[in-house]
Amino acid sequence: MALLFSAVRATAKDQEVEFLVGGIPREYDDLEGWTAFDRFMEDIDEETEVAIHAEAYLYGEEESNRATPEEVAYFMKRIEMDNTFLSRCDNIESVDFTINWSPEELFNMEVQ
């Protein structure tokens, strides 16, 4: 079994964060719920464009399955212990997209 995961970089103005997620993110909904992404987005308090770059990887062979949060945490530990870990995985795709972030619209807050 091969595990599918992505190394993601999110950039908004002068802020940037890098993290791993299961699967291949292609839109906001694919990143929502991943702690590092949610924390990054919570810190953005004004309308802005957030650029997302993801490198998708397969770890293992045969049929692929989306990596679970636990498996992603394991990969993060592996990377901490050995920064060449990703070079042993198959880089299968790069994805770029943007998110038009508006905290007021997201939380239905009305300015009066």
All heavy atoms as an XYZ file, in Angstrom:
917
protein
N       0.839     -1.169      0.000
C       0.000      0.000      0.000
C       0.896      1.248      0.000
O       1.896      1.313      0.702
C      -0.890      0.003      1.248
C      -1.656      1.293      1.422
S      -2.791      1.323      2.804
C      -1.701      1.273      4.204
N       0.509      2.245     -0.788
C       1.216      3.522     -0.830
C       0.360      4.570     -0.138
O      -0.864      4.582     -0.278
C       1.485      3.932     -2.269
N       0.997      5.443      0.619
C       0.288      6.508      1.314
C       0.485      7.822      0.569
O       1.611      8.197      0.245
C       0.784      6.627      2.752
C       0.521      5.399      3.619
C       1.187      5.560      4.972
C      -0.980      5.177      3.782
N      -0.612      8.523      0.315
C      -0.607      9.777     -0.420
C      -0.691     10.938      0.556
O      -1.597     10.993      1.389
C      -1.804      9.814     -1.380
C      -2.031     11.086     -2.178
C      -0.859     11.369     -3.103
C      -3.334     10.963     -2.966
N       0.287     11.844      0.465
C       0.292     13.021      1.324
C       0.943     14.175      0.578
O       1.546     13.983     -0.483
C       1.020     12.743      2.643
C       2.504     12.541      2.502
C       3.388     13.575      2.797
C       3.021     11.332      2.078
C       4.754     13.385      2.666
C       4.380     11.139      1.944
C       5.253     12.170      2.245
N       0.803     15.383      1.121
C       1.380     16.560      0.478
C       2.106     17.438      1.470
O       1.664     17.604      2.612
C       0.286     17.394     -0.195
O      -0.296     16.695     -1.265
N       3.207     17.999      1.007
C       3.924     19.044      1.737
C       3.379     20.365      1.202
O       3.433     20.621      0.002
C       5.423     18.936      1.490
N       2.830     21.180      2.105
C       2.126     22.400      1.709
C       2.849     23.631      2.245
O       3.330     23.630      3.376
C       0.674     22.377      2.257
C      -0.070     23.658      1.904
C      -0.073     21.150      1.750
N       2.868     24.678      1.415
C       3.353     25.981      1.850
C       2.231     26.984      1.589
O       1.777     27.125      0.459
C       4.613     26.395      1.093
C       5.193     27.732      1.589
C       6.476     28.135      0.887
N       6.257     28.300     -0.537
C       6.787     27.534     -1.503
N       7.577     26.536     -1.189
N       6.537     27.767     -2.761
N       1.779     27.666      2.646
C       0.759     28.712      2.528
C       1.429     30.053      2.785
O       2.175     30.198      3.753
C      -0.364     28.476      3.537
N       1.151     31.032      1.909
C       1.767     32.345      2.015
C       0.699     33.424      1.909
O      -0.128     33.390      0.997
C       2.792     32.562      0.887
O       3.711     31.460      0.876
C       3.548     33.854      1.065
N       0.734     34.358      2.863
C      -0.167     35.514      2.849
C       0.644     36.731      3.260
O       1.129     36.803      4.386
C      -1.331     35.313      3.801
N       0.802     37.654      2.323
C       1.619     38.852      2.555
C       2.995     38.441      3.059
O       3.712     37.744      2.373
C       0.903     39.824      3.477
C      -0.378     40.349      2.857
C      -0.954     41.479      3.613
C      -2.239     41.915      2.898
N      -2.768     43.130      3.363
N       3.379     38.806      4.274
C       4.715     38.476      4.776
C       4.705     37.272      5.721
O       5.685     37.004      6.396
C       5.342     39.685      5.475
C       4.528     40.150      6.668
O       3.375     39.712      6.813
O       5.038     40.965      7.456
N       3.607     36.535      5.754
C       3.503     35.355      6.618
C       3.559     34.095      5.762
O       3.045     34.056      4.650
C       2.199     35.367      7.403
C       2.039     36.548      8.330
C       0.665     36.550      8.975
O      -0.355     36.350      8.320
N       0.648     36.761     10.279
N       4.171     33.051      6.330
C       4.279     31.792      5.606
C       4.309     30.643      6.606
O       4.838     30.777      7.709
C       5.552     31.788      4.761
C       5.698     30.576      3.883
C       6.873     30.709      2.932
O       6.710     31.359      1.879
O       7.943     30.174      3.273
N       3.742     29.513      6.203
C       3.772     28.319      7.031
C       3.920     27.103      6.118
O       3.437     27.111      4.984
C       2.497     28.205      7.912
C       1.250     27.987      7.068
C       2.632     27.109      8.952
N       4.634     26.098      6.614
C       4.791     24.838      5.891
C       4.325     23.711      6.783
O       4.592     23.702      7.987
C       6.249     24.631      5.486
C       6.726     25.625      4.463
C       8.144     25.371      3.985
O       8.788     24.420      4.480
O       8.604     26.111      3.114
N       3.617     22.744      6.178
C       3.050     21.637      6.944
C       2.710     20.496      5.988
O       2.789     20.659      4.767
C       1.806     22.095      7.719
C       0.762     22.761      6.865
C      -0.280     22.032      6.307
C       0.827     24.118      6.604
C      -1.221     22.646      5.505
C      -0.112     24.754      5.808
C      -1.146     24.002      5.250
N       2.338     19.360      6.542
C       1.916     18.199      5.756
C       0.423     17.968      5.930
O      -0.136     18.266      6.991
C       2.654     16.945      6.207
C       4.176     16.933      6.142
C       4.705     15.582      6.633
C       4.672     17.223      4.745
N      -0.201     17.414      4.884
C      -1.609     17.008      4.948
C      -1.762     15.684      4.215
O      -0.936     15.334      3.369
C      -2.565     18.052      4.327
C      -2.475     19.382      5.047
C      -2.320     18.225      2.837
N      -2.821     14.962      4.515
C      -3.143     13.752      3.774
C      -3.775     14.116      2.443
O      -4.508     15.095      2.341
N      -3.483     13.345      1.401
C      -4.069     13.582      0.092
C      -3.400     14.729     -0.639
O      -2.292     15.136     -0.320
N      -4.118     15.234     -1.653
C      -3.625     16.353     -2.458
C      -4.637     17.489     -2.340
O      -5.764     17.369     -2.818
C      -3.467     15.966     -3.943
C      -2.544     14.757     -4.107
C      -2.947     17.151     -4.756
C      -2.477     14.212     -5.518
N      -4.257     18.584     -1.702
C      -5.200     19.701     -1.579
C      -5.350     20.444     -2.908
O      -4.367     20.694     -3.602
C      -4.553     20.587     -0.522
C      -3.089     20.317     -0.653
C      -2.983     18.871     -1.062
N      -6.587     20.773     -3.244
C      -6.863     21.508     -4.472
C      -7.736     22.735     -4.216
O      -7.971     23.526     -5.113
C      -7.528     20.601     -5.502
C      -6.653     19.425     -5.885
C      -7.235     18.637     -7.044
N      -6.490     17.420     -7.273
C      -5.317     17.336     -7.880
N      -4.727     18.429     -8.312
N      -4.717     16.181     -8.065
N      -8.237     22.846     -2.975
C      -9.073     23.980     -2.599
C      -9.067     24.112     -1.075
O      -8.557     23.242     -0.364
C     -10.497     23.805     -3.112
C     -11.179     22.538     -2.588
C     -12.555     22.337     -3.164
O     -13.493     22.989     -2.661
O     -12.685     21.546     -4.113
N      -9.646     25.208     -0.590
C      -9.676     25.516      0.839
C     -10.202     24.338      1.667
O      -9.614     23.987      2.692
C     -10.544     26.761      1.078
C     -10.782     27.056      2.528
C      -9.829     27.747      3.276
C     -11.946     26.646      3.170
C     -10.029     28.026      4.609
C     -12.158     26.916      4.509
C     -11.201     27.601      5.216
O     -11.400     27.865      6.546
N     -11.289     23.734      1.215
C     -11.907     22.638      1.982
C     -10.961     21.470      2.225
O     -11.099     20.749      3.216
C     -13.165     22.131      1.283
C     -14.300     23.141      1.309
O     -14.238     24.101      2.117
O     -15.252     22.984      0.523
N      -9.996     21.271      1.338
C      -9.044     20.170      1.499
C      -8.019     20.446      2.597
O      -7.363     19.517      3.078
C      -8.293     19.912      0.186
C      -9.221     19.459     -0.933
O     -10.263     18.847     -0.645
O      -8.893     19.728     -2.101
N      -7.874     21.709      2.976
C      -6.909     22.090      4.013
C      -7.569     22.355      5.360
O      -6.923     22.233      6.403
C      -6.139     23.337      3.578
C      -5.264     23.154      2.338
C      -4.750     24.505      1.853
C      -4.123     22.210      2.638
N      -8.840     22.725      5.328
C      -9.563     23.045      6.554
C      -9.575     21.830      7.484
O      -9.781     20.700      7.051
C     -11.000     23.460      6.216
C     -11.759     24.009      7.374
C     -13.130     24.507      6.962
O     -13.710     23.988      5.985
O     -13.620     25.406      7.636
N      -9.298     22.074      8.753
C      -9.272     20.993      9.736
C      -7.867     20.515     10.069
O      -7.675     19.826     11.064
N      -6.888     20.856      9.230
C      -5.496     20.544      9.542
C      -4.986     21.655     10.457
O      -5.025     22.830     10.105
C      -4.662     20.417      8.273
C      -5.037     19.192      7.486
C      -5.931     19.121      6.476
C      -4.560     17.861      7.697
N      -6.040     17.824      6.033
C      -5.208     17.034      6.768
C      -3.644     17.290      8.581
C      -4.967     15.660      6.693
C      -3.408     15.930      8.508
C      -4.058     15.130      7.576
N      -4.540     21.314     11.627
C      -4.222     22.277     12.686
C      -3.286     23.393     12.237
O      -3.560     24.568     12.492
C      -3.622     21.544     13.900
O      -4.543     20.533     14.316
C      -3.366     22.497     15.050
N      -2.199     23.078     11.578
C      -1.234     24.110     11.178
C      -1.896     25.120     10.233
O      -1.683     26.328     10.354
C      -0.012     23.482     10.514
N      -2.700     24.645      9.307
C      -3.385     25.539      8.372
C      -4.414     26.390      9.104
O      -4.479     27.611      8.893
C      -4.059     24.732      7.265
C      -4.843     25.584      6.306
C      -4.196     26.374      5.376
C      -6.226     25.595      6.335
C      -4.919     27.164      4.490
C      -6.958     26.378      5.463
C      -6.293     27.166      4.528
N      -5.219     25.776      9.950
C      -6.246     26.523     10.686
C      -5.627     27.616     11.548
O      -6.128     28.744     11.586
C      -7.096     25.588     11.539
C      -8.004     24.689     10.708
O      -8.212     24.987      9.507
O      -8.497     23.690     11.256
N      -4.540     27.306     12.227
C      -3.868     28.315     13.064
C      -3.323     29.460     12.219
O      -3.410     30.625     12.597
C      -2.742     27.677     13.873
C      -3.240     26.840     15.013
C      -2.105     26.285     15.818
N      -2.611     25.462     16.896
C      -1.923     24.505     17.480
N      -0.668     24.279     17.114
N      -2.453     23.801     18.447
N      -2.750     29.128     11.075
C      -2.227     30.148     10.172
C      -3.354     31.082      9.714
O      -3.212     32.305      9.744
C      -1.558     29.481      8.966
C      -1.032     30.432      7.941
C       0.122     31.160      8.176
C      -1.670     30.582      6.719
C       0.626     32.037      7.222
C      -1.179     31.452      5.762
C      -0.025     32.181      6.014
N      -4.467     30.514      9.314
C      -5.585     31.314      8.811
C      -6.217     32.153      9.924
O      -6.664     33.274      9.667
C      -6.624     30.420      8.151
C      -6.100     29.670      6.931
S      -5.422     30.711      5.627
C      -6.933     31.234      4.839
N      -6.254     31.643     11.136
C      -6.812     32.403     12.266
C      -6.027     33.679     12.533
O      -6.580     34.661     13.017
C      -6.820     31.547     13.532
C      -7.874     30.472     13.550
C      -7.715     29.512     14.717
O      -6.822     29.727     15.573
O      -8.475     28.528     14.766
N      -4.745     33.675     12.223
C      -3.899     34.843     12.464
C      -4.056     35.929     11.397
O      -3.527     37.025     11.550
C      -2.427     34.437     12.557
C      -2.127     33.682     13.842
O      -2.919     33.778     14.796
O      -1.089     32.990     13.879
N      -4.757     35.624     10.319
C      -4.970     36.611      9.256
C      -6.276     37.331      9.556
O      -7.351     36.733      9.513
C      -5.018     35.942      7.872
C      -3.713     35.192      7.609
C      -5.291     36.975      6.790
C      -3.745     34.335      6.367
N      -6.183     38.629      9.876
C      -7.369     39.352     10.321
C      -7.895     40.363      9.312
O      -8.719     41.209      9.645
C      -7.091     40.028     11.664
C      -5.910     40.982     11.591
O      -5.315     41.117     10.508
O      -5.579     41.583     12.629
N      -7.419     40.287      8.075
C      -7.922     41.192      7.048
C      -8.052     40.452      5.725
O      -7.473     39.381      5.538
C      -6.997     42.392      6.883
C      -5.611     42.018      6.435
C      -4.662     43.205      6.398
O      -4.712     44.031      7.319
O      -3.896     43.293      5.429
N      -8.837     41.019      4.817
C      -8.994     40.402      3.500
C      -7.645     40.337      2.806
O      -6.903     41.306      2.779
C      -9.973     41.208      2.651
C     -11.398     41.011      3.057
C     -12.366     41.621      2.050
O     -12.013     41.770      0.867
O     -13.476     41.939      2.475
N      -7.337     39.185      2.277
C      -6.078     39.005      1.569
C      -6.161     37.763      0.706
O      -7.064     36.936      0.856
C      -4.891     38.902      2.560
O      -3.677     38.995      1.826
C      -4.916     37.614      3.344
N      -5.202     37.627     -0.173
C      -5.095     36.439     -1.006
C      -4.026     35.529     -0.391
O      -2.931     35.981     -0.084
C      -4.697     36.836     -2.425
C      -4.686     35.677     -3.385
C      -4.432     36.134     -4.808
O      -5.400     36.469     -5.509
O      -3.247     36.165     -5.193
N      -4.374     34.275     -0.201
C      -3.447     33.295      0.362
C      -3.027     32.350     -0.763
O      -3.875     31.715     -1.390
C      -4.108     32.499      1.517
C      -3.136     31.469      2.073
C      -4.607     33.430      2.600
N      -1.722     32.289     -1.029
C      -1.186     31.416     -2.067
C      -0.848     30.062     -1.451
O      -0.218     29.989     -0.391
C       0.060     32.037     -2.690
N      -1.276     29.014     -2.124
C      -1.016     27.645     -1.670
C      -0.179     26.933     -2.723
O      -0.503     26.949     -3.908
C      -2.332     26.863     -1.459
C      -3.274     27.592     -0.504
C      -2.042     25.436     -1.008
C      -2.766     27.722      0.916
N       0.904     26.314     -2.257
C       1.721     25.451     -3.113
C       1.835     24.111     -2.402
O       2.200     24.056     -1.216
C       3.118     26.032     -3.344
C       3.988     25.109     -4.127
N       3.879     24.957     -5.487
C       4.957     24.244     -3.716
C       4.751     24.047     -5.888
N       5.419     23.599     -4.836
N       1.508     23.043     -3.115
C       1.581     21.702     -2.532
C       2.385     20.781     -3.440
O       2.219     20.804     -4.659
C       0.183     21.134     -2.319
N       3.248     19.995     -2.817
C       3.989     18.943     -3.505
C       3.416     17.618     -3.008
O       3.496     17.320     -1.811
C       5.482     19.019     -3.190
C       6.184     20.228     -3.763
C       6.335     20.171     -5.275
O       6.383     19.064     -5.860
O       6.400     21.259     -5.878
N       2.818     16.850     -3.903
C       2.188     15.579     -3.533
C       3.202     14.439     -3.614
O       3.991     14.365     -4.561
C       1.008     15.299     -4.440
N       3.154     13.563     -2.617
C       4.092     12.444     -2.521
C       3.356     11.133     -2.275
O       2.291     11.101     -1.642
C       5.049     12.650     -1.344
C       6.001     13.798     -1.519
C       5.693     15.056     -1.020
C       7.220     13.618     -2.174
C       6.577     16.119     -1.174
C       8.106     14.675     -2.328
C       7.775     15.919     -1.824
O       8.650     16.966     -1.979
N       3.969     10.058     -2.750
C       3.547      8.705     -2.414
C       4.672      8.040     -1.629
O       5.842      8.122     -2.018
C       3.276      7.882     -3.673
C       1.944      8.103     -4.371
C       1.895      7.287     -5.661
C       0.780      7.743     -3.466
N       4.291      7.391     -0.528
C       5.250      6.649      0.280
C       4.798      5.197      0.267
O       3.728      4.862      0.774
C       5.271      7.177      1.710
C       6.225      6.436      2.617
C       7.598      6.599      2.497
C       5.742      5.562      3.582
C       8.473      5.917      3.333
C       6.610      4.881      4.423
C       7.969      5.049      4.287
O       8.843      4.367      5.113
N       5.579      4.340     -0.347
C       5.220      2.934     -0.457
C       4.925      2.579     -1.900
O       5.178      3.351     -2.822
N       4.361      1.390     -2.077
C       4.089      0.880     -3.418
C       2.672      0.337     -3.496
O       1.988      0.210     -2.489
C       5.096     -0.216     -3.771
C       6.530      0.285     -3.821
C       7.527     -0.811     -4.127
O       7.110     -1.947     -4.410
O       8.729     -0.517     -4.090
N       2.271      0.018     -4.719
C       0.965     -0.547     -5.045
C      -0.140      0.491     -4.938
O       0.096      1.677     -5.160
C       0.696     -1.791     -4.188
C       1.717     -2.904     -4.408
C       1.462     -4.109     -3.550
O       0.329     -4.297     -3.098
O       2.426     -4.866     -3.336
N      -1.329      0.059     -4.575
C      -2.500      0.946     -4.536
C      -2.309      2.065     -3.508
O      -1.810      1.828     -2.409
C      -3.745      0.134     -4.166
C      -5.013      0.953     -4.189
C      -6.236      0.118     -3.828
O      -6.185     -1.115     -3.938
O      -7.235      0.729     -3.435
N      -2.713      3.282     -3.882
C      -2.513      4.411     -2.967
C      -3.768      4.717     -2.167
O      -4.892      4.562     -2.654
C      -2.074      5.659     -3.735
O      -3.097      6.103     -4.581
N      -3.542      5.140     -0.943
C      -4.591      5.588     -0.038
C      -4.172      6.911      0.564
O      -2.978      7.130      0.821
C      -4.821      4.575      1.103
C      -5.417      3.286      0.600
O      -6.476      3.276      0.002
N      -4.705      2.190      0.818
N      -5.148      7.761      0.828
C      -4.871      9.051      1.459
C      -4.340      8.806      2.875
O      -4.907      8.037      3.643
C      -6.166      9.844      1.519
C      -6.028     11.150      2.190
C      -7.381     11.824      2.301
N      -7.164     13.230      2.185
C      -8.017     14.088      1.737
N      -9.196     13.685      1.337
N      -7.718     15.350      1.686
N      -3.233      9.461      3.212
C      -2.651      9.310      4.550
C      -3.597      9.896      5.600
O      -4.175     10.964      5.405
C      -1.300     10.011      4.612
N      -3.725      9.203      6.705
C      -4.560      9.659      7.817
C      -3.788     10.711      8.625
O      -2.563     10.828      8.476
C      -4.901      8.489      8.754
O      -3.684      8.030      9.354
C      -5.601      7.347      8.016
N      -4.455     11.453      9.495
C      -3.734     12.399     10.356
C      -2.618     11.727     11.167
O      -1.551     12.313     11.350
C      -4.826     12.972     11.259
C      -6.057     12.908     10.413
C      -5.915     11.603      9.643
N      -2.836     10.504     11.613
C      -1.808      9.791     12.377
C      -0.600      9.469     11.501
O       0.548      9.578     11.935
C      -2.389      8.504     12.981
C      -3.457      8.733     14.027
C      -4.845      9.038     13.450
O      -5.068      8.852     12.235
O      -5.709      9.493     14.233
N      -0.858      9.063     10.265
C       0.238      8.762      9.346
C       0.997     10.040      8.966
O       2.229     10.026      8.863
C      -0.308      8.053      8.107
C      -0.791      6.650      8.432
C      -1.701      6.040      7.391
O      -2.371      6.783      6.636
O      -1.764      4.791      7.341
N       0.274     11.132      8.808
C       0.911     12.419      8.523
C       1.811     12.820      9.696
O       2.933     13.280      9.503
C      -0.138     13.511      8.213
C       0.488     14.898      8.207
C      -0.818     13.223      6.875
N       1.336     12.621     10.927
C       2.151     12.927     12.110
C       3.426     12.071     12.111
O       4.510     12.562     12.455
C       1.343     12.696     13.381
N       3.302     10.813     11.710
C       4.476      9.931     11.607
C       5.471     10.483     10.577
O       6.677     10.530     10.834
C       4.032      8.518     11.228
C       5.171      7.602     10.868
C       6.000      7.085     11.856
C       5.429      7.275      9.541
C       7.062      6.253     11.525
C       6.478      6.444      9.199
C       7.292      5.935     10.190
O       8.334      5.119      9.857
N       4.964     10.926      9.423
C       5.852     11.500      8.404
C       6.545     12.754      8.926
O       7.722     12.986      8.644
C       5.090     11.825      7.119
C       4.595     10.601      6.386
C       3.373     10.621      5.741
C       5.337      9.442      6.327
C       2.907      9.513      5.059
C       4.896      8.321      5.654
C       3.659      8.358      5.016
N       5.843     13.564      9.672
C       6.451     14.769     10.240
C       7.599     14.402     11.173
O       8.658     15.034     11.152
C       5.384     15.603     10.961
C       4.413     16.258      9.990
S       2.987     17.045     10.744
C       3.712     18.092     11.956
N       7.404     13.377     11.993
C       8.482     12.910     12.881
C       9.670     12.398     12.069
O      10.822     12.660     12.405
C       7.975     11.809     13.822
C       7.090     12.312     14.917
C       7.908     13.091     15.898
C       7.078     13.481     17.085
N       7.710     14.520     17.873
N       9.366     11.649     11.006
C      10.446     11.137     10.154
C      11.265     12.278      9.559
O      12.485     12.219      9.501
C       9.878     10.271      9.015
C       9.257      8.971      9.424
C      10.259      7.881      9.719
N      11.225      7.609      8.688
C      11.128      6.674      7.764
N      10.070      5.896      7.711
N      12.095      6.491      6.884
N      10.581     13.341      9.110
C      11.264     14.492      8.528
C      12.106     15.205      9.579
O      13.227     15.641      9.297
C      10.252     15.447      7.866
C       9.661     14.785      6.623
C      10.891     16.787      7.519
C       8.460     15.508      6.046
N      11.585     15.309     10.808
C      12.353     15.928     11.900
C      13.635     15.156     12.175
O      14.678     15.749     12.443
C      11.516     15.988     13.182
C      10.439     17.045     13.188
C       9.585     16.983     14.445
O      10.017     16.372     15.458
O       8.473     17.526     14.418
N      13.549     13.838     12.107
C      14.704     12.994     12.395
C      15.669     12.896     11.209
O      16.856     12.677     11.395
C      14.231     11.599     12.811
C      13.506     11.603     14.134
S      12.682     10.048     14.617
C      13.556      8.782     13.832
N      15.130     13.029      9.993
C      15.940     12.871      8.789
C      15.390     13.806      7.717
O      14.387     13.496      7.080
C      15.882     11.421      8.317
C      16.634     11.182      7.019
O      17.330     12.094      6.531
O      16.504     10.062      6.476
N      16.073     14.932      7.502
C      15.548     15.917      6.559
C      15.620     15.469      5.099
O      15.185     16.200      4.212
C      16.209     17.284      6.750
C      17.695     17.255      6.514
O      18.250     16.235      6.142
N      18.343     18.377      6.737
N      16.150     14.275      4.818
C      16.159     13.745      3.450
C      15.013     12.756      3.214
O      14.941     12.134      2.156
C      17.498     13.056      3.137
O      17.637     11.893      3.969
C      18.672     14.004      3.331
N      14.127     12.612      4.187
C      13.032     11.633      4.088
C      12.217     11.797      2.807
O      11.912     10.815      2.124
C      12.111     11.721      5.311
C      10.870     10.896      5.180
C      10.928      9.517      5.266
C       9.638     11.491      4.946
C       9.783      8.738      5.131
C       8.488     10.731      4.807
C       8.562      9.348      4.901
N      11.858     13.029      2.445
C      11.019     13.237      1.264
C      11.689     12.778     -0.018
O      11.018     12.418     -0.980
C      10.577     14.699      1.152
C       9.566     15.167      2.182
C       9.254     16.642      1.981
C       8.289     14.338      2.129
N      13.008     12.747     -0.040
C      13.718     12.304     -1.246
C      13.515     10.802     -1.487
O      13.741     10.324     -2.603
C      15.206     12.631     -1.162
O      15.829     11.863     -0.148
N      13.067     10.074     -0.484
C      12.798      8.643     -0.627
C      11.346      8.371     -1.006
O      10.948      7.220     -1.168
C      13.165      7.916      0.657
C      14.669      7.901      0.902
C      15.066      6.943      1.988
N      14.488      7.248      3.275
C      14.995      8.109      4.152
N      16.095      8.754      3.863
N      14.408      8.307      5.307
N      10.547      9.441     -1.137
C       9.160      9.320     -1.551
C       9.052      9.723     -3.023
O       9.911     10.426     -3.542
C       8.271     10.248     -0.712
S       8.347      9.920      1.062
N       8.008      9.255     -3.694
C       7.788      9.632     -5.088
C       7.001     10.931     -5.145
O       5.863     10.990     -4.676
C       7.007      8.541     -5.833
C       7.815      7.273     -6.023
O       9.044      7.378     -6.183
O       7.214      6.183     -6.005
N       7.611     11.972     -5.704
C       6.934     13.257     -5.905
C       6.107     13.114     -7.171
O       6.657     12.997     -8.266
C       7.965     14.376     -6.028
C       7.324     15.739     -6.122
O       6.309     15.926     -6.764
N       7.936     16.703     -5.483
N       4.782     13.106     -7.040
C       3.926     12.787     -8.180
C       3.232     13.987     -8.809
O       2.747     13.890     -9.933
C       2.865     11.733     -7.797
C       1.972     12.239     -6.678
C       3.536     10.416     -7.437
C       0.743     11.381     -6.431
N       3.158     15.115     -8.077
C       2.413     16.243     -8.627
C       2.673     17.504     -7.813
O       2.911     17.433     -6.614
C       0.908     15.910     -8.583
C       0.006     16.931     -9.185
C      -1.462     16.497     -9.172
O      -1.779     15.348     -8.798
O      -2.284     17.344     -9.541
N       2.610     18.644     -8.485
C       2.643     19.943     -7.823
C       1.303     20.623     -8.070
O       0.764     20.536     -9.180
C       3.742     20.831     -8.392
O       5.002     20.324     -8.075
N       0.798     21.303     -7.055
C      -0.490     21.989     -7.163
C      -0.323     23.402     -6.622
O       0.270     23.601     -5.559
C      -1.586     21.248     -6.353
C      -2.894     22.012     -6.384
C      -1.769     19.830     -6.855
N      -0.850     24.380     -7.352
C      -0.864     25.768     -6.909
C      -2.278     26.312     -7.045
O      -2.934     26.077     -8.071
C       0.085     26.616     -7.766
C       1.538     26.259     -7.530
O       2.030     26.547     -6.428
O       2.161     25.689     -8.444
N      -2.737     27.023     -6.009
C      -4.019     27.708     -6.072
C      -4.022     28.829     -5.050
O      -3.114     28.937     -4.234
C      -5.205     26.751     -5.860
C      -5.256     26.057     -4.530
C      -6.013     26.571     -3.480
C      -4.558     24.873     -4.320
C      -6.079     25.923     -2.261
C      -4.625     24.216     -3.105
C      -5.388     24.744     -2.067
N      -5.022     29.688     -5.137
C      -5.133     30.794     -4.185
C      -6.486     30.747     -3.494
O      -7.464     30.206     -4.022
C      -4.974     32.165     -4.871
O      -5.962     32.298     -5.886
C      -3.597     32.324     -5.462
N      -6.493     31.306     -2.302
C      -7.706     31.436     -1.503
C      -7.913     32.925     -1.259
O      -7.009     33.608     -0.794
C      -7.556     30.711     -0.149
C      -7.317     29.217     -0.361
C      -8.772     30.962      0.748
C      -6.849     28.487      0.880
N      -9.088     33.422     -1.607
C      -9.430     34.810     -1.296
C     -10.023     34.822      0.103
O     -11.170     34.446      0.302
C     -10.412     35.372     -2.324
C      -9.770     35.504     -3.675
O      -8.647     35.987     -3.780
N     -10.438     35.062     -4.713
N      -9.213     35.230      1.068
C      -9.565     35.139      2.489
C     -10.250     36.409      2.959
O      -9.734     37.500      2.799
C      -8.300     34.893      3.303
C      -8.533     34.722      4.766
C      -8.140     35.562      5.761
C      -9.192     33.642      5.415
N      -8.512     35.072      6.975
C      -9.169     33.898      6.799
C      -9.821     32.485      4.953
C      -9.736     33.032      7.721
C     -10.385     31.632      5.883
C     -10.333     31.901      7.245
N     -11.429     36.242      3.534
C     -12.168     37.362      4.114
C     -12.746     36.899      5.444
O     -13.800     36.253      5.473
C     -13.289     37.807      3.179
O     -14.035     38.838      3.781
N     -12.076     37.196      6.550
C     -12.545     36.734      7.855
C     -13.965     37.182      8.177
O     -14.736     36.423      8.763
C     -11.559     37.342      8.851
C     -10.359     37.674      8.048
C     -10.841     37.962      6.658
N     -14.343     38.386      7.783
C     -15.689     38.873      8.086
C     -16.754     38.035      7.399
O     -17.759     37.693      8.001
C     -15.825     40.341      7.695
C     -15.040     41.255      8.594
C     -15.177     42.717      8.197
O     -15.927     43.032      7.256
O     -14.520     43.538      8.843
N     -16.549     37.687      6.126
C     -17.519     36.864      5.415
C     -17.557     35.450      5.979
O     -18.613     34.857      6.109
C     -17.183     36.807      3.929
C     -17.519     38.063      3.187
C     -17.199     37.935      1.715
O     -17.193     36.797      1.184
O     -16.950     38.979      1.088
N     -16.396     34.928      6.318
C     -16.313     33.554      6.813
C     -17.096     33.372      8.100
O     -17.800     32.393      8.287
C     -14.854     33.152      7.034
C     -14.635     31.715      7.483
C     -14.993     30.754      6.362
C     -13.217     31.512      7.910
N     -16.984     34.344      8.993
C     -17.633     34.207     10.283
C     -18.945     34.980     10.358
O     -19.486     35.179     11.438
C     -16.670     34.667     11.396
C     -15.448     33.811     11.459
C     -14.207     34.324     11.100
C     -15.517     32.484     11.835
C     -13.067     33.521     11.135
C     -14.382     31.682     11.877
C     -13.162     32.212     11.532
N     -19.455     35.427      9.196
C     -20.721     36.151      9.127
C     -20.780     37.317     10.088
O     -21.800     37.555     10.735
C     -21.890     35.196      9.356
C     -22.000     34.160      8.267
O     -21.779     34.459      7.109
N     -22.320     32.940      8.654
N     -19.690     38.039     10.208
C     -19.646     39.178     11.100
C     -20.043     40.421     10.326
O     -19.533     40.669      9.241
C     -18.233     39.338     11.689
C     -17.825     38.171     12.532
S     -16.050     38.122     12.920
C     -15.781     39.697     13.628
N     -20.955     41.176     10.855
C     -21.379     42.399     10.208
C     -20.814     43.597     10.958
O     -20.875     43.662     12.174
C     -22.906     42.498     10.188
C     -23.553     41.462      9.298
C     -25.061     41.632      9.238
O     -25.567     42.728      9.556
O     -25.725     40.653      8.882
N     -20.260     44.523     10.186
C     -19.739     45.744     10.786
C     -20.870     46.758     10.831
O     -21.521     47.048      9.833
C     -18.559     46.303      9.953
C     -18.059     47.591     10.550
C     -17.462     45.256      9.848
N     -21.139     47.293     12.029
C     -22.245     48.255     12.161
C     -21.747     49.577     12.616
O     -20.788     49.769     13.199
C     -23.269     47.717     13.153
C     -23.887     46.435     12.650
C     -25.057     46.013     13.504
O     -25.701     46.833     14.166
N     -25.360     44.746     13.479
